[in-house]
């Protein structure tokens, strides 16, 4: 990948798998801060391989699903609410992975899968939209995975919890949906206290702004024509990053393994 922004040399070295993919293809199909960088970081803490069935929850236009199929040889069930399964199928055919990636259109609380069907379930830059409630992990997400299986998510968040729920520097930009942004400790507790899993990894990705900025730059120029008015406008991510003068924003990865016996 030709990294256009941020710490070019550092990020290229850190994410060699992502470097295989054309930058224009990524930018044409991403729907948030570079999901392949985030996914590559996450997968270092997971055990993925051929023969495994993997749920890619909130896959958007499916570039994470393509990555999983090509890099790890897994069978991927690419599930999204906002993007047409038919459109995603065309992308998977063009990428040469239609035999390994199966597109579905579904809402996160009404998934058409049997309990224990998957070896792993992942969600990149979307789990906070539906999974920040106390009940989603034990009632929905945990049931999809067989004993010994894995979960992995990357979400935007905060480096620590704040009394008001947000840093003072971001107060003018905060709106209700952003109250789903929490710290890594908060996310760890949300899953760990259920007793259903063992936490394998829970951490803040290094260089949050360097990872986030390329998407912010792209969105400022292209968001409205691609997605319509997204509430904060196409320049919202740029404003958020610029206002974060104390570097309180984070990108958080969480990996867990389902207990074999409960």
Buried (B, 14 or more C-beta within 10 A) or exposed (E): BEBEBBBEEEBBEBBEBBBEBEBEBBBEBBBBBBBBBBBBBBBEBBEBEEEBBBBBBBBBBBBBBBBBBBBBEBBBBBBBBEBEBEBBBEBBEEBEBBEBBBBBBBEBEEBEBEEEBBBBBBBBBBBBBBBBEEEBBBEBBBBBBBEEBBBBBBBBBBBEEBEEEBBEBBEEBBEEEBEBBBBBEBBBBBBBEBEBBEBBBBBBBEBBBBBBBBBBBBBBEEBBEBEEEEEBBBBBBBBBBEBBEEEBBBBBBBBBBBBEEE
